[in-house]
């Protein structure tokens, strides 16, 4: 993993390395200042690719949506400088667990001896079938971070609403605006279930563990027989989504 960083009051915290998710959300609730995020430096990618290519024939490098972060472009540039023929850089078009699923699938295929081109082709075939829907406690953080996209239209009209947003092809879209968290939780499951036949589901949260059991139970009732992964939202995405966020991810059948 090449981590993104959160910059805060002169400190730099690498995601999942220097600051735990719990510590991060505690700071978000107590600090008066706001954190920002930063893509990894190109040199770190170059160092990582060079080290790995000393051990393996090919690297599949899977990344946060290029429209959400400079990370993909930085990684692609580093790959070209190190050895473009032996490093394949994939834009997931997504974030959080959707990105994780792609990395996990790449590892599975690699362990089975699949060729790099075949691995990349399968990952790219997954990208348009990935779904991410999330309920934010507030739009404050996503607006401040500049990642609000087409959900800008929701601003000024929310008051006590709990907006449901979607990430598609690296852009944030408004879906609905339920008036309460409980209503949002139910609608979140309805929206995901309406997408079509699902092969995988994921339930995720950022400092909202109290919703997870109910969210998983509702999802299991609406989409029986589909395995559900659980995931904590990391500190980089948490910087933009804010505390109290929860959501569902899905992988559609072809």
URWO-V273726 format. One record per backbone hydrogen bond with DSSP energy under -1.0 kcal/mol. NH is the residue of the N-H (numbers start at 1). CO is the residue of the C=O. If there is no record, write none. Layout:
{{NH	CO} {NH	CO}}
This chain:
{{5	38} {6	13} {7	36} {8	11} {11	8} {13	6} {15	4} {17	14} {18	14} {24	20} {25	21} {26	22} {27	23} {28	24} {29	25} {31	27} {36	7} {38	5} {45	41} {46	42} {47	43} {48	44} {49	45} {50	46} {51	47} {52	48} {53	49} {55	52} {56	52} {59	86} {61	88} {63	90} {65	94} {68	65} {69	65} {74	70} {75	71} {76	72} {77	73} {78	74} {79	75} {80	76} {81	77} {82	78} {83	79} {86	83} {88	59} {90	61} {92	63} {98	95} {100	96} {101	97} {102	98} {103	99} {104	100} {105	101} {106	102} {107	103} {108	104} {109	105} {110	106} {111	107} {112	108} {113	110} {114	109} {119	115} {120	116} {121	117} {122	118} {123	119} {124	120} {125	121} {126	122} {127	123} {129	126} {130	127} {131	250} {133	248} {134	165} {135	246} {136	163} {143	139} {144	140} {145	141} {146	143} {147	142} {150	172} {151	148} {152	149} {153	150} {154	151} {155	152} {157	154} {161	158} {162	178} {164	176} {165	134} {166	173} {167	132} {168	171} {170	93} {171	168} {173	166} {175	164} {176	164} {184	180} {185	181} {186	182} {187	183} {188	184} {189	185} {190	186} {191	187} {192	188} {193	189} {194	190} {195	192} {199	251} {200	251} {201	227} {202	249} {203	229} {204	247} {205	231} {206	245} {211	208} {212	209} {215	211} {216	212} {217	213} {218	214} {219	215} {220	216} {221	217} {222	218} {223	219} {226	223} {229	201} {231	203} {233	205} {238	234} {239	235} {241	237} {242	238} {244	206} {246	135} {247	204} {248	133} {249	202} {250	131} {251	200} {252	129} {253	197}}
